[in-house]
Every structure is written in C-alpha cells, then in structure tokens.
Amino acid sequence: KVEVYVVVNENGRVVRADAVSGHSLLRATSEEAARSAKFPSMTSNGQPVKVRGFLVFNFVPAATSK
C-alpha cells in the first residue's frame, strides 16, 4: 500500500503528488499514477476550488505460475 498526498486544481487536474508512505520501490510509480488522474471539478458556493487529499494505491503480488 502506498499513500500519496495530492492537490487537485480547480479544473480537476492533479498539480501535486507526493508519496508519504509505502515501499520505496513503489512510490515513484504511485506518484506518476496520481499525476495522471483526472477528477471532476469541486465547487464551494458555486466557485471552483482546489482540493487536497490522499490517494491509496494497493499493490498485490502477481501470481506465479508453476
């Protein structure tokens, strides 16, 4: 599991993505995935606003064939 702190701008684009926990080998991939995410615009009192939050990426080992 990797937790990524994100800031989403008024247009729904991720403008900041920083992994805050998780395995070091998975952090860069998680940040890249977070940056490519697109969200609906959020509003407050009818005005578009930036939002902050966390995305969680759960990695599962691939099944090995025998």
All heavy atoms as TSV, in Angstrom:
chain	resi	resn	atom	element	x	y	z
A	1	LYS	N	N	0.857	-1.175	0.000
A	1	LYS	CA	C	0.000	0.000	0.000
A	1	LYS	C	C	0.898	1.231	0.000
A	1	LYS	O	O	1.837	1.319	0.787
A	1	LYS	CB	C	-0.896	-0.043	1.232
A	1	LYS	CG	C	-1.720	1.183	1.465
A	1	LYS	CD	C	-2.700	0.965	2.607
A	1	LYS	CE	C	-2.308	1.809	3.773
A	1	LYS	NZ	N	-3.308	1.818	4.845
A	2	VAL	N	N	0.564	2.189	-0.890
A	2	VAL	CA	C	1.283	3.464	-0.940
A	2	VAL	C	C	0.255	4.580	-0.844
A	2	VAL	O	O	-0.719	4.604	-1.596
A	2	VAL	CB	C	2.098	3.610	-2.247
A	2	VAL	CG1	C	2.793	4.972	-2.289
A	2	VAL	CG2	C	3.113	2.484	-2.387
A	3	GLU	N	N	0.458	5.498	0.092
A	3	GLU	CA	C	-0.410	6.651	0.234
A	3	GLU	C	C	0.257	7.855	-0.425
A	3	GLU	O	O	1.433	8.128	-0.172
A	3	GLU	CB	C	-0.687	6.954	1.703
A	3	GLU	CG	C	-1.507	5.880	2.375
A	3	GLU	CD	C	-1.795	6.193	3.834
A	3	GLU	OE1	O	-0.982	6.862	4.487
A	3	GLU	OE2	O	-2.845	5.759	4.304
A	4	VAL	N	N	-0.517	8.564	-1.251
A	4	VAL	CA	C	0.003	9.716	-1.978
A	4	VAL	C	C	-0.849	10.934	-1.642
A	4	VAL	O	O	-2.076	10.913	-1.824
A	4	VAL	CB	C	-0.004	9.462	-3.507
A	4	VAL	CG1	C	0.546	10.676	-4.254
A	4	VAL	CG2	C	0.791	8.211	-3.853
A	5	TYR	N	N	-0.194	11.970	-1.135
A	5	TYR	CA	C	-0.859	13.247	-0.871
A	5	TYR	C	C	-0.998	13.973	-2.210
A	5	TYR	O	O	-0.022	14.095	-2.951
A	5	TYR	CB	C	-0.021	14.082	0.095
A	5	TYR	CG	C	-0.499	15.499	0.257
A	5	TYR	CD1	C	-1.597	15.789	1.049
A	5	TYR	CD2	C	0.157	16.546	-0.379
A	5	TYR	CE1	C	-2.042	17.093	1.194
A	5	TYR	CE2	C	-0.278	17.853	-0.233
A	5	TYR	CZ	C	-1.377	18.114	0.552
A	5	TYR	OH	O	-1.817	19.410	0.689
A	6	VAL	N	N	-2.211	14.438	-2.522
A	6	VAL	CA	C	-2.438	15.121	-3.795
A	6	VAL	C	C	-3.113	16.470	-3.581
A	6	VAL	O	O	-3.862	16.662	-2.622
A	6	VAL	CB	C	-3.286	14.281	-4.779
A	6	VAL	CG1	C	-2.563	13.012	-5.180
A	6	VAL	CG2	C	-4.650	13.952	-4.199
A	7	VAL	N	N	-2.814	17.373	-4.507
A	7	VAL	CA	C	-3.530	18.645	-4.611
A	7	VAL	C	C	-4.142	18.654	-5.998
A	7	VAL	O	O	-3.445	18.439	-6.999
A	7	VAL	CB	C	-2.588	19.854	-4.419
A	7	VAL	CG1	C	-3.351	21.158	-4.622
A	7	VAL	CG2	C	-1.929	19.809	-3.047
A	8	VAL	N	N	-5.449	18.872	-6.050
A	8	VAL	CA	C	-6.193	18.883	-7.306
A	8	VAL	C	C	-6.651	20.321	-7.558
A	8	VAL	O	O	-7.277	20.937	-6.685
A	8	VAL	CB	C	-7.410	17.925	-7.238
A	8	VAL	CG1	C	-8.179	17.930	-8.551
A	8	VAL	CG2	C	-6.960	16.512	-6.875
A	9	ASN	N	N	-6.319	20.843	-8.757
A	9	ASN	CA	C	-6.673	22.240	-9.046
A	9	ASN	C	C	-8.153	22.388	-9.393
A	9	ASN	O	O	-8.915	21.418	-9.404
A	9	ASN	CB	C	-5.766	22.835	-10.129
A	9	ASN	CG	C	-6.016	22.306	-11.517
A	9	ASN	OD1	O	-6.997	21.614	-11.796
A	9	ASN	ND2	N	-5.117	22.630	-12.431
A	10	GLU	N	N	-8.531	23.607	-9.684
A	10	GLU	CA	C	-9.941	23.932	-9.959
A	10	GLU	C	C	-10.489	23.224	-11.198
A	10	GLU	O	O	-11.699	23.103	-11.354
A	10	GLU	CB	C	-10.099	25.450	-10.140
A	10	GLU	CG	C	-9.771	26.263	-8.911
A	10	GLU	CD	C	-8.286	26.587	-8.741
A	10	GLU	OE1	O	-7.446	26.075	-9.503
A	10	GLU	OE2	O	-7.964	27.360	-7.829
A	11	ASN	N	N	-9.610	22.749	-12.069
A	11	ASN	CA	C	-10.037	22.043	-13.283
A	11	ASN	C	C	-10.046	20.532	-13.124
A	11	ASN	O	O	-10.294	19.807	-14.083
A	11	ASN	CB	C	-9.126	22.425	-14.453
A	11	ASN	CG	C	-9.218	23.904	-14.772
A	11	ASN	OD1	O	-10.305	24.475	-14.761
A	11	ASN	ND2	N	-8.095	24.523	-15.024
A	12	GLY	N	N	-9.727	20.036	-11.930
A	12	GLY	CA	C	-9.746	18.599	-11.689
A	12	GLY	C	C	-8.439	17.883	-12.018
A	12	GLY	O	O	-8.384	16.665	-12.030
A	13	ARG	N	N	-7.382	18.638	-12.258
A	13	ARG	CA	C	-6.075	18.042	-12.560
A	13	ARG	C	C	-5.203	18.005	-11.305
A	13	ARG	O	O	-5.174	18.963	-10.533
A	13	ARG	CB	C	-5.367	18.830	-13.642
A	13	ARG	CG	C	-6.106	18.827	-14.953
A	13	ARG	CD	C	-5.152	18.918	-16.122
A	13	ARG	NE	N	-5.890	18.902	-17.369
A	13	ARG	CZ	C	-6.178	17.802	-18.051
A	13	ARG	NH1	N	-5.779	16.650	-17.620
A	13	ARG	NH2	N	-6.857	17.876	-19.175
A	14	VAL	N	N	-4.485	16.912	-11.149
A	14	VAL	CA	C	-3.563	16.783	-10.020
A	14	VAL	C	C	-2.332	17.641	-10.313
A	14	VAL	O	O	-1.659	17.444	-11.322
A	14	VAL	CB	C	-3.166	15.313	-9.795
A	14	VAL	CG1	C	-2.108	15.194	-8.704
A	14	VAL	CG2	C	-4.399	14.480	-9.441
A	15	VAL	N	N	-2.065	18.603	-9.431
A	15	VAL	CA	C	-0.927	19.503	-9.615
A	15	VAL	C	C	0.205	19.203	-8.641
A	15	VAL	O	O	1.296	19.762	-8.765
A	15	VAL	CB	C	-1.350	20.987	-9.513
A	15	VAL	CG1	C	-2.285	21.350	-10.665
A	15	VAL	CG2	C	-2.001	21.287	-8.176
A	16	ARG	N	N	-0.043	18.334	-7.688
A	16	ARG	CA	C	0.989	17.908	-6.753
A	16	ARG	C	C	0.678	16.498	-6.310
A	16	ARG	O	O	-0.469	16.179	-6.013
A	16	ARG	CB	C	1.032	18.839	-5.548
A	16	ARG	CG	C	2.081	18.465	-4.542
A	16	ARG	CD	C	2.174	19.471	-3.421
A	16	ARG	NE	N	3.145	18.997	-2.450
A	16	ARG	CZ	C	3.434	19.636	-1.337
A	16	ARG	NH1	N	2.840	20.764	-1.046
A	16	ARG	NH2	N	4.322	19.152	-0.505
A	17	ALA	N	N	1.704	15.655	-6.273
A	17	ALA	CA	C	1.548	14.278	-5.815
A	17	ALA	C	C	2.824	13.866	-5.101
A	17	ALA	O	O	3.892	13.842	-5.706
A	17	ALA	CB	C	1.268	13.348	-6.991
A	18	ASP	N	N	2.711	13.587	-3.813
A	18	ASP	CA	C	3.860	13.202	-3.002
A	18	ASP	C	C	3.529	11.945	-2.201
A	18	ASP	O	O	2.617	11.972	-1.361
A	18	ASP	CB	C	4.237	14.317	-2.024
A	18	ASP	CG	C	4.627	15.609	-2.715
A	18	ASP	OD1	O	5.487	15.560	-3.608
A	18	ASP	OD2	O	4.058	16.660	-2.363
A	19	ALA	N	N	4.266	10.875	-2.449
A	19	ALA	CA	C	4.079	9.654	-1.672
A	19	ALA	C	C	4.529	9.916	-0.239
A	19	ALA	O	O	5.604	10.468	-0.010
A	19	ALA	CB	C	4.870	8.508	-2.283
A	20	VAL	N	N	3.692	9.544	0.709
A	20	VAL	CA	C	4.002	9.791	2.114
A	20	VAL	C	C	4.224	8.512	2.902
A	20	VAL	O	O	4.684	8.559	4.041
A	20	VAL	CB	C	2.910	10.656	2.786
A	20	VAL	CG1	C	2.853	12.038	2.155
A	20	VAL	CG2	C	1.552	9.973	2.728
A	21	SER	N	N	3.896	7.371	2.303
A	21	SER	CA	C	4.145	6.096	2.967
A	21	SER	C	C	4.197	5.001	1.913
A	21	SER	O	O	3.800	5.199	0.774
A	21	SER	CB	C	3.047	5.788	3.986
A	21	SER	OG	O	1.831	5.479	3.319
A	22	GLY	N	N	4.702	3.869	2.312
A	22	GLY	CA	C	4.759	2.732	1.410
A	22	GLY	C	C	6.184	2.390	1.011
A	22	GLY	O	O	7.131	3.119	1.309
A	23	HIS	N	N	6.314	1.275	0.328
A	23	HIS	CA	C	7.625	0.774	-0.087
A	23	HIS	C	C	8.293	1.749	-1.048
A	23	HIS	O	O	7.668	2.257	-1.976
A	23	HIS	CB	C	7.464	-0.590	-0.751
A	23	HIS	CG	C	8.748	-1.337	-0.878
A	23	HIS	ND1	N	9.706	-1.004	-1.797
A	23	HIS	CD2	C	9.222	-2.394	-0.179
A	23	HIS	CE1	C	10.727	-1.818	-1.681
A	23	HIS	NE2	N	10.465	-2.671	-0.698
A	24	SER	N	N	9.573	1.995	-0.830
A	24	SER	CA	C	10.303	2.978	-1.628
A	24	SER	C	C	10.327	2.636	-3.115
A	24	SER	O	O	10.355	3.532	-3.953
A	24	SER	CB	C	11.730	3.137	-1.110
A	24	SER	OG	O	12.419	1.902	-1.177
A	25	LEU	N	N	10.291	1.361	-3.466
A	25	LEU	CA	C	10.310	0.976	-4.880
A	25	LEU	C	C	8.983	1.248	-5.588
A	25	LEU	O	O	8.922	1.249	-6.814
A	25	LEU	CB	C	10.667	-0.501	-5.030
A	25	LEU	CG	C	12.092	-0.890	-4.622
A	25	LEU	CD1	C	12.282	-2.398	-4.721
A	25	LEU	CD2	C	13.109	-0.157	-5.487
A	26	LEU	N	N	7.928	1.482	-4.834
A	26	LEU	CA	C	6.604	1.705	-5.421
A	26	LEU	C	C	6.161	3.166	-5.380
A	26	LEU	O	O	5.165	3.534	-5.994
A	26	LEU	CB	C	5.559	0.837	-4.703
A	26	LEU	CG	C	5.816	-0.669	-4.748
A	26	LEU	CD1	C	4.812	-1.391	-3.857
A	26	LEU	CD2	C	5.752	-1.176	-6.169
A	27	ARG	N	N	6.908	3.999	-4.702
A	27	ARG	CA	C	6.488	5.393	-4.515
A	27	ARG	C	C	6.461	6.187	-5.817
A	27	ARG	O	O	5.490	6.888	-6.101
A	27	ARG	CB	C	7.377	6.083	-3.498
A	27	ARG	CG	C	7.099	5.620	-2.082
A	27	ARG	CD	C	7.979	6.341	-1.091
A	27	ARG	NE	N	7.598	5.973	0.263
A	27	ARG	CZ	C	7.687	6.788	1.299
A	27	ARG	NH1	N	8.177	8.012	1.145
A	27	ARG	NH2	N	7.314	6.395	2.486
A	28	ALA	N	N	7.510	6.100	-6.625
A	28	ALA	CA	C	7.560	6.887	-7.871
A	28	ALA	C	C	6.428	6.489	-8.814
A	28	ALA	O	O	5.789	7.348	-9.431
A	28	ALA	CB	C	8.907	6.727	-8.550
A	29	THR	N	N	6.170	5.193	-8.917
A	29	THR	CA	C	5.081	4.708	-9.766
A	29	THR	C	C	3.738	5.219	-9.272
A	29	THR	O	O	2.873	5.624	-10.063
A	29	THR	CB	C	5.081	3.170	-9.809
A	29	THR	OG1	O	6.328	2.740	-10.348
A	29	THR	CG2	C	3.944	2.627	-10.638
A	30	SER	N	N	3.551	5.243	-7.971
A	30	SER	CA	C	2.298	5.724	-7.390
A	30	SER	C	C	2.117	7.218	-7.625
A	30	SER	O	O	1.018	7.675	-7.952
A	30	SER	CB	C	2.266	5.417	-5.894
A	30	SER	OG	O	2.322	4.024	-5.678
A	31	GLU	N	N	3.196	7.984	-7.483
A	31	GLU	CA	C	3.108	9.418	-7.746
A	31	GLU	C	C	2.766	9.684	-9.208
A	31	GLU	O	O	1.941	10.553	-9.519
A	31	GLU	CB	C	4.432	10.100	-7.389
A	31	GLU	CG	C	4.693	10.168	-5.907
A	31	GLU	CD	C	6.069	10.692	-5.550
A	31	GLU	OE1	O	6.943	10.790	-6.442
A	31	GLU	OE2	O	6.264	11.011	-4.366
A	32	GLU	N	N	3.374	8.929	-10.105
A	32	GLU	CA	C	3.093	9.084	-11.540
A	32	GLU	C	C	1.629	8.767	-11.844
A	32	GLU	O	O	0.963	9.489	-12.591
A	32	GLU	CB	C	4.008	8.176	-12.343
A	32	GLU	CG	C	3.880	8.333	-13.839
A	32	GLU	CD	C	4.850	7.430	-14.581
A	32	GLU	OE1	O	5.951	7.171	-14.074
A	32	GLU	OE2	O	4.483	6.986	-15.685
A	33	ALA	N	N	1.123	7.686	-11.246
A	33	ALA	CA	C	-0.279	7.318	-11.452
A	33	ALA	C	C	-1.207	8.408	-10.904
A	33	ALA	O	O	-2.209	8.754	-11.535
A	33	ALA	CB	C	-0.579	5.979	-10.782
A	34	ALA	N	N	-0.851	8.959	-9.757
A	34	ALA	CA	C	-1.676	10.021	-9.165
A	34	ALA	C	C	-1.700	11.252	-10.070
A	34	ALA	O	O	-2.754	11.860	-10.273
A	34	ALA	CB	C	-1.150	10.386	-7.780
A	35	ARG	N	N	-0.545	11.607	-10.629
A	35	ARG	CA	C	-0.481	12.791	-11.501
A	35	ARG	C	C	-1.310	12.622	-12.770
A	35	ARG	O	O	-1.767	13.597	-13.353
A	35	ARG	CB	C	0.961	13.111	-11.860
A	35	ARG	CG	C	1.739	13.747	-10.753
A	35	ARG	CD	C	3.122	14.205	-11.199
A	35	ARG	NE	N	3.953	14.431	-10.040
A	35	ARG	CZ	C	4.837	13.558	-9.551
A	35	ARG	NH1	N	5.031	12.399	-10.145
A	35	ARG	NH2	N	5.532	13.855	-8.470
A	36	SER	N	N	-1.509	11.400	-13.203
A	36	SER	CA	C	-2.274	11.167	-14.430
A	36	SER	C	C	-3.782	11.086	-14.176
A	36	SER	O	O	-4.567	11.030	-15.121
A	36	SER	CB	C	-1.793	9.899	-15.130
A	36	SER	OG	O	-2.132	8.758	-14.366
A	37	ALA	N	N	-4.189	11.105	-12.914
A	37	ALA	CA	C	-5.616	11.028	-12.578
A	37	ALA	C	C	-6.310	12.339	-12.922
A	37	ALA	O	O	-5.720	13.415	-12.899
A	37	ALA	CB	C	-5.791	10.718	-11.096
A	38	LYS	N	N	-7.585	12.245	-13.256
A	38	LYS	CA	C	-8.421	13.418	-13.556
A	38	LYS	C	C	-9.683	13.295	-12.717
A	38	LYS	O	O	-10.278	12.223	-12.626
A	38	LYS	CB	C	-8.748	13.429	-15.054
A	38	LYS	CG	C	-9.680	14.511	-15.486
A	38	LYS	CD	C	-8.991	15.844	-15.595
A	38	LYS	CE	C	-9.946	16.835	-16.249
A	38	LYS	NZ	N	-9.897	18.130	-15.686
A	39	PHE	N	N	-10.074	14.383	-12.105
A	39	PHE	CA	C	-11.232	14.393	-11.220
A	39	PHE	C	C	-12.234	15.440	-11.678
A	39	PHE	O	O	-11.867	16.408	-12.349
A	39	PHE	CB	C	-10.789	14.722	-9.782
A	39	PHE	CG	C	-9.882	13.691	-9.200
A	39	PHE	CD1	C	-8.505	13.830	-9.304
A	39	PHE	CD2	C	-10.387	12.575	-8.570
A	39	PHE	CE1	C	-7.649	12.872	-8.782
A	39	PHE	CE2	C	-9.547	11.612	-8.048
A	39	PHE	CZ	C	-8.182	11.765	-8.154
A	40	PRO	N	N	-13.501	15.280	-11.300
A	40	PRO	CA	C	-14.475	16.327	-11.594
A	40	PRO	C	C	-14.109	17.590	-10.801
A	40	PRO	O	O	-13.528	17.493	-9.722
A	40	PRO	CB	C	-15.807	15.759	-11.097
A	40	PRO	CG	C	-15.549	14.366	-10.681
A	40	PRO	CD	C	-14.082	14.143	-10.622
A	41	SER	N	N	-14.435	18.738	-11.335
A	41	SER	CA	C	-14.182	19.989	-10.615
A	41	SER	C	C	-15.009	20.017	-9.339
A	41	SER	O	O	-16.167	19.620	-9.331
A	41	SER	CB	C	-14.553	21.194	-11.480
A	41	SER	OG	O	-13.742	21.242	-12.617
A	42	MET	N	N	-14.386	20.487	-8.265
A	42	MET	CA	C	-15.090	20.636	-6.994
A	42	MET	C	C	-15.449	22.103	-6.838
A	42	MET	O	O	-14.705	22.985	-7.276
A	42	MET	CB	C	-14.197	20.191	-5.831
A	42	MET	CG	C	-13.764	18.732	-5.935
A	42	MET	SD	S	-15.136	17.566	-5.889
A	42	MET	CE	C	-15.608	17.685	-4.191
A	43	THR	N	N	-16.597	22.357	-6.216
A	43	THR	CA	C	-17.022	23.744	-6.027
A	43	THR	C	C	-17.387	24.003	-4.576
A	43	THR	O	O	-17.751	23.087	-3.829
A	43	THR	CB	C	-18.235	24.081	-6.915
A	43	THR	OG1	O	-19.313	23.202	-6.578
A	43	THR	CG2	C	-17.908	23.959	-8.392
A	44	SER	N	N	-17.274	25.251	-4.199
A	44	SER	CA	C	-17.718	25.726	-2.897
A	44	SER	C	C	-18.450	27.031	-3.150
A	44	SER	O	O	-17.872	27.955	-3.748
A	44	SER	CB	C	-16.522	25.939	-1.968
A	44	SER	OG	O	-16.951	26.470	-0.733
A	45	ASN	N	N	-19.695	27.094	-2.757
A	45	ASN	CA	C	-20.532	28.272	-3.010
A	45	ASN	C	C	-20.570	28.619	-4.494
A	45	ASN	O	O	-20.522	29.782	-4.887
A	45	ASN	CB	C	-20.051	29.480	-2.200
A	45	ASN	CG	C	-20.198	29.267	-0.717
A	45	ASN	OD1	O	-21.172	28.665	-0.253
A	45	ASN	ND2	N	-19.231	29.736	0.046
A	46	GLY	N	N	-20.574	27.580	-5.332
A	46	GLY	CA	C	-20.671	27.775	-6.765
A	46	GLY	C	C	-19.367	28.131	-7.464
A	46	GLY	O	O	-19.340	28.303	-8.672
A	47	GLN	N	N	-18.273	28.243	-6.706
A	47	GLN	CA	C	-16.978	28.602	-7.284
A	47	GLN	C	C	-16.046	27.391	-7.288
A	47	GLN	O	O	-15.968	26.670	-6.290
A	47	GLN	CB	C	-16.323	29.729	-6.465
A	47	GLN	CG	C	-17.101	31.017	-6.450
A	47	GLN	CD	C	-17.216	31.619	-7.845
A	47	GLN	OE1	O	-16.254	31.672	-8.594
A	47	GLN	NE2	N	-18.417	32.066	-8.193
A	48	PRO	N	N	-15.324	27.157	-8.384
A	48	PRO	CA	C	-14.364	26.056	-8.414
A	48	PRO	C	C	-13.265	26.276	-7.371
A	48	PRO	O	O	-12.824	27.409	-7.161
A	48	PRO	CB	C	-13.764	26.106	-9.819
A	48	PRO	CG	C	-14.625	27.019	-10.602
A	48	PRO	CD	C	-15.354	27.893	-9.638
A	49	VAL	N	N	-12.849	25.202	-6.707
A	49	VAL	CA	C	-11.826	25.296	-5.664
A	49	VAL	C	C	-10.793	24.190	-5.820
A	49	VAL	O	O	-11.072	23.141	-6.391
A	49	VAL	CB	C	-12.442	25.215	-4.254
A	49	VAL	CG1	C	-13.315	26.426	-3.960
A	49	VAL	CG2	C	-13.233	23.930	-4.081
A	50	LYS	N	N	-9.592	24.439	-5.287
A	50	LYS	CA	C	-8.574	23.406	-5.163
A	50	LYS	C	C	-8.959	22.499	-4.005
A	50	LYS	O	O	-9.562	22.962	-3.027
A	50	LYS	CB	C	-7.203	24.012	-4.832
A	50	LYS	CG	C	-6.506	24.645	-5.978
A	50	LYS	CD	C	-5.109	25.085	-5.519
A	50	LYS	CE	C	-4.394	25.810	-6.625
A	50	LYS	NZ	N	-3.069	26.282	-6.187
A	51	VAL	N	N	-8.601	21.237	-4.111
A	51	VAL	CA	C	-8.833	20.311	-3.003
A	51	VAL	C	C	-7.552	19.536	-2.730
A	51	VAL	O	O	-6.706	19.372	-3.610
A	51	VAL	CB	C	-10.006	19.344	-3.276
A	51	VAL	CG1	C	-11.323	20.079	-3.330
A	51	VAL	CG2	C	-9.790	18.554	-4.540
A	52	ARG	N	N	-7.433	19.069	-1.506
A	52	ARG	CA	C	-6.293	18.277	-1.082
A	52	ARG	C	C	-6.810	16.987	-0.474
A	52	ARG	O	O	-7.881	16.963	0.113
A	52	ARG	CB	C	-5.486	19.024	-0.023
A	52	ARG	CG	C	-4.880	20.303	-0.517
A	52	ARG	CD	C	-4.311	21.109	0.658
A	52	ARG	NE	N	-3.787	22.378	0.223
A	52	ARG	CZ	C	-4.483	23.476	0.074
A	52	ARG	NH1	N	-5.785	23.482	0.334
A	52	ARG	NH2	N	-3.922	24.598	-0.337
A	53	GLY	N	N	-6.007	15.942	-0.625
A	53	GLY	CA	C	-6.416	14.680	-0.042
A	53	GLY	C	C	-5.365	13.609	-0.286
A	53	GLY	O	O	-4.231	13.901	-0.660
A	54	PHE	N	N	-5.765	12.374	-0.083
A	54	PHE	CA	C	-4.865	11.249	-0.243
A	54	PHE	C	C	-5.462	10.226	-1.196
A	54	PHE	O	O	-6.671	9.976	-1.165
A	54	PHE	CB	C	-4.606	10.567	1.105
A	54	PHE	CG	C	-3.797	11.410	2.039
A	54	PHE	CD1	C	-4.412	12.294	2.903
A	54	PHE	CD2	C	-2.417	11.323	2.042
A	54	PHE	CE1	C	-3.666	13.084	3.760
A	54	PHE	CE2	C	-1.662	12.108	2.897
A	54	PHE	CZ	C	-2.288	12.996	3.755
A	55	LEU	N	N	-4.613	9.677	-2.036
A	55	LEU	CA	C	-4.966	8.528	-2.854
A	55	LEU	C	C	-4.182	7.347	-2.301
A	55	LEU	O	O	-3.015	7.492	-1.925
A	55	LEU	CB	C	-4.591	8.741	-4.319
A	55	LEU	CG	C	-5.311	9.863	-5.053
A	55	LEU	CD1	C	-4.772	9.986	-6.475
A	55	LEU	CD2	C	-6.806	9.594	-5.086
A	56	VAL	N	N	-4.822	6.180	-2.253
A	56	VAL	CA	C	-4.154	4.984	-1.755
A	56	VAL	C	C	-4.065	3.980	-2.896
A	56	VAL	O	O	-5.076	3.656	-3.528
A	56	VAL	CB	C	-4.925	4.371	-0.565
A	56	VAL	CG1	C	-4.251	3.091	-0.098
A	56	VAL	CG2	C	-5.018	5.376	0.575
A	57	PHE	N	N	-2.859	3.527	-3.166
A	57	PHE	CA	C	-2.614	2.525	-4.197
A	57	PHE	C	C	-2.246	1.221	-3.505
A	57	PHE	O	O	-1.280	1.170	-2.741
A	57	PHE	CB	C	-1.484	2.964	-5.135
A	57	PHE	CG	C	-1.835	4.180	-5.939
A	57	PHE	CD1	C	-1.566	5.457	-5.467
A	57	PHE	CD2	C	-2.466	4.051	-7.174
A	57	PHE	CE1	C	-1.901	6.580	-6.199
A	57	PHE	CE2	C	-2.808	5.170	-7.921
A	57	PHE	CZ	C	-2.528	6.427	-7.426
A	58	ASN	N	N	-3.050	0.190	-3.756
A	58	ASN	CA	C	-2.795	-1.130	-3.184
A	58	ASN	C	C	-2.146	-2.011	-4.235
A	58	ASN	O	O	-2.723	-2.242	-5.299
A	58	ASN	CB	C	-4.101	-1.770	-2.697
A	58	ASN	CG	C	-4.667	-1.035	-1.503
A	58	ASN	OD1	O	-4.006	-0.900	-0.490
A	58	ASN	ND2	N	-5.882	-0.536	-1.635
A	59	PHE	N	N	-0.959	-2.488	-3.932
A	59	PHE	CA	C	-0.232	-3.365	-4.840
A	59	PHE	C	C	-0.363	-4.797	-4.339
A	59	PHE	O	O	-0.203	-5.067	-3.151
A	59	PHE	CB	C	1.246	-2.969	-4.902
A	59	PHE	CG	C	1.470	-1.649	-5.590
A	59	PHE	CD1	C	1.365	-0.449	-4.898
A	59	PHE	CD2	C	1.777	-1.616	-6.946
A	59	PHE	CE1	C	1.578	0.759	-5.538
A	59	PHE	CE2	C	1.981	-0.407	-7.594
A	59	PHE	CZ	C	1.873	0.782	-6.889
A	60	VAL	N	N	-0.651	-5.695	-5.265
A	60	VAL	CA	C	-0.803	-7.104	-4.937
A	60	VAL	C	C	0.224	-7.879	-5.732
A	60	VAL	O	O	0.333	-7.673	-6.959
A	60	VAL	CB	C	-2.236	-7.597	-5.281
A	60	VAL	CG1	C	-2.407	-9.055	-4.957
A	60	VAL	CG2	C	-3.262	-6.745	-4.546
A	61	PRO	N	N	0.983	-8.752	-5.098
A	61	PRO	CA	C	1.972	-9.540	-5.843
A	61	PRO	C	C	1.288	-10.348	-6.947
A	61	PRO	O	O	0.186	-10.864	-6.762
A	61	PRO	CB	C	2.584	-10.459	-4.808
A	61	PRO	CG	C	2.244	-9.845	-3.475
A	61	PRO	CD	C	0.974	-9.086	-3.675
A	62	ALA	N	N	1.953	-10.423	-8.084
A	62	ALA	CA	C	1.415	-11.230	-9.188
A	62	ALA	C	C	1.498	-12.702	-8.837
A	62	ALA	O	O	2.435	-13.133	-8.164
A	62	ALA	CB	C	2.206	-10.947	-10.456
A	63	ALA	N	N	0.516	-13.451	-9.301
A	63	ALA	CA	C	0.536	-14.892	-9.068
A	63	ALA	C	C	1.672	-15.495	-9.885
A	63	ALA	O	O	1.919	-15.102	-11.021
A	63	ALA	CB	C	-0.797	-15.505	-9.481
A	64	THR	N	N	2.362	-16.410	-9.292
A	64	THR	CA	C	3.454	-17.062	-10.008
A	64	THR	C	C	2.950	-18.373	-10.587
A	64	THR	O	O	2.163	-19.086	-9.983
A	64	THR	CB	C	4.653	-17.340	-9.080
A	64	THR	OG1	O	4.202	-18.154	-7.985
A	64	THR	CG2	C	5.233	-16.051	-8.545
A	65	SER	N	N	3.386	-18.672	-11.790
A	65	SER	CA	C	2.985	-19.938	-12.410
A	65	SER	C	C	4.026	-21.002	-12.108
A	65	SER	O	O	5.215	-20.726	-11.970
A	65	SER	CB	C	2.826	-19.760	-13.928
A	65	SER	OG	O	4.047	-19.322	-14.468
A	66	LYS	N	N	3.573	-22.222	-11.993
A	66	LYS	CA	C	4.488	-23.336	-11.695
A	66	LYS	C	C	4.580	-24.280	-12.850
A	66	LYS	O	O	3.767	-24.428	-13.644
A	66	LYS	CB	C	4.008	-24.081	-10.454
A	66	LYS	CG	C	4.098	-23.217	-9.219
A	66	LYS	CD	C	3.693	-24.013	-8.012
A	66	LYS	CE	C	3.779	-23.134	-6.783
A	66	LYS	NZ	N	3.566	-23.851	-5.592
